[in-house]
Amino acid sequence: MSLLPKTHEDFSQTEYWNEFFKKRGPKAFEWYGEYPELCGLLHKYIKPKDVILMVGCGNSTLSADLYDVGYRHITNIDISHVVIKQMQDAHGKDRINMVYQQMDALNMTFNDCQFSVVLDKGTLDALMPDDSEDVRRKIDKLFNEIDRVLRVGGRYICVSLLQDHILVKLLEFFPTAGWMLRVCRCIEAEHRSAQSGDGACLPVFIVVCTKFKKLPNIQPVLEICLAGEHIQRVCSQDEVKSSVKALQQSSLVCSRLNRGSVAGHGEVFLDLFRPGETNPRYTVNVLDQPYAKETGRRFAAFIVPQGRETEWLFATPEGRSTLLKSAGFDRLAVVSLHRDQTYKGLDAVQEELTDSILHLAPPGLLQNAQIPFLSVGSDVGRREICYRGHSQMSGDFIVEEVEGDGGQLFRRLIFLNSQGVIQSEARLKLLKSRKGKPKKVIDVGYLACEHHTYMTVGVALAAPDGAECNVAVIGLGGGGLCTFLQHCFQKIRITAVDIDPAMLEVATDYFDLVQDERLDVYIRDGAQFIQQAAEKGTSFHAVLFDVDSKTPGAGMSCPPPQFLEPSLLKDVKKCVGDKGLFILNLVCRISKLREEAINNIKDVFKSVSSYKLEQEVNEIIFCTDDAVEEKQTWRNSLEEAAKRVNGLAKKRKLQAGDLVDVSNLVNSLKITA
């Protein structure tokens, strides 16, 4: 099956065309192909009995080749008498019924409705180099003449590269006049011309305009056929334009990949679509490392199994760079599979992708080279959507189950507006029910988010061993942290707060969150909850902020800015008192914003320390208003708390081994105040 690429790379349309015509000069129009490349589509729309007019024939052999395979009613015109004389001399003896006439296509002398086909190979492109008023008037004359000499039911067949202004002009004239318009991609012409390897690669199109009688209140018929045989009817001219432009952009990107390396320049990524579908089927990230001639390992594709696309190795540029080095190829195309798609197996995926992956090959690779396909394991993984919901706060979301290494099942909450991020994850265990049928249950000892591990250490630090402890968790999500705290600390009382009622429903129904005498969940704004708690004099041994921002591109993903306002931080301090602990999950990619956040915290709390996760942006900030005179005191206290968490996790049979790497925590801890 053919797949349609759409790139996310930016480039200048002017640069796109300037490079093409500068490279080729007078030979630019050889790019359109001749009979061997065009015949597959031409034979679909031209029949031997058709009366054909070829406008701007030049010295092309296309009409002669059509004549030789049975098309005997062909008239060729060109404005150049020199070209017409050359063609008459070349073909007059062997093709006695073929006509060559010197004539201006803008002012033809033929009778009305004389032809059933008007064939144009590059003439429109040559006559319309720009969108100036003079040029537009010329093209109006051309189109009006084509309309006049063509019969009702006849076809204007135009081979073109479809620069923006040319496509706009075609769409302005023919559909408005009641004609049907179909844009087809001529892949064979592209393949032939791409072999020249002398510049930007452009897709070749054949536009088929079929003349109908104009009827009032009839919607024009617009169609595209850009991948294989699939014809898609579209509703608007904008859809035609966007589809053509996406194909041109992707072709340029593929051409640049074919002509050079992107090593040191980041990645290139494209989405691949099935024809007629609006949701991508695959996403491909292409990256290079410096070419090492001695390896002979030029190019490979890596298929990421379903459900694993969010892992660091596959989801981040740094991870994919590590994967590239590990694979040992000069170029790697990392392919991710999308949800709401069906994949029959690794072999079927490979077969479907092969042609598209070949277009991403590095320079010097043989055209028919076999591209190795790599993966983890021998299948494409398994993904099952359990629930679809909508949140007023976060938009559409799904709960899905995916299969990881060794057949391990995981249940995940995914917001569809940020599908590369796992909002919550739980590991599933299979337990035999009384009827003997295995039942899926949540593994309450599994903490999917590494930052939750270190927030748990903070709770252990705030909770005296064996004593009752009140903890406020702002940000419920799927409830994984609250569930773990429930089972790890027997005398803890948790007050969880989330602004989104949909999250409580999901946490309860799909992540086994249980409200009891030790866990209460409140649906309200977390900042307002803290303000009201401070006003009422409500105290907590620890307050945890695990809140994500709903503002994309803000530079700080967690928490939202209002949660770091000095007034709210002072309210937190009132709630935890002199001896309590404020624990913050900070996710900030802009150093200036991070510095401002830390300064705000230091202005309120006397003692502040932090732990940065190694492979994540997350940073856990521990704050207390209890003056810690010695830095080593922080380290000693957190070391004891981490050891206690490890001991409790084993004792409660939540973990078989250590949950926390104690030495790493102690050695990496930063004391900022």
PyMOL commands that set and color helices and strands:
alter all, ss='L'
color gray80, all
select helices_A, chain A and resi 13-32+35-45+62-68+81-91+123-127+133-149+164-173+187-194+237-259+312-315+317-327+346-358+405-407+416-418+450-462+480-488+501-510+526-536+561-564+566-576+591-604+631-651+662-668
alter helices_A, ss='H'
color red, helices_A
select strands_A, chain A and resi 4-7+52-55+74-78+99-102+115-121+150-160+180-185+205-210+222-227+230-234+268-273+282-288+299-304+331-337+373-375+383-391+395-403+409-415+424-432+438-442+469-474+492-498+519-523+542-545+556-558+581-588+607-612+618-624+670-671
alter strands_A, ss='S'
color yellow, strands_A
deselect
rebuild
show_as cartoon
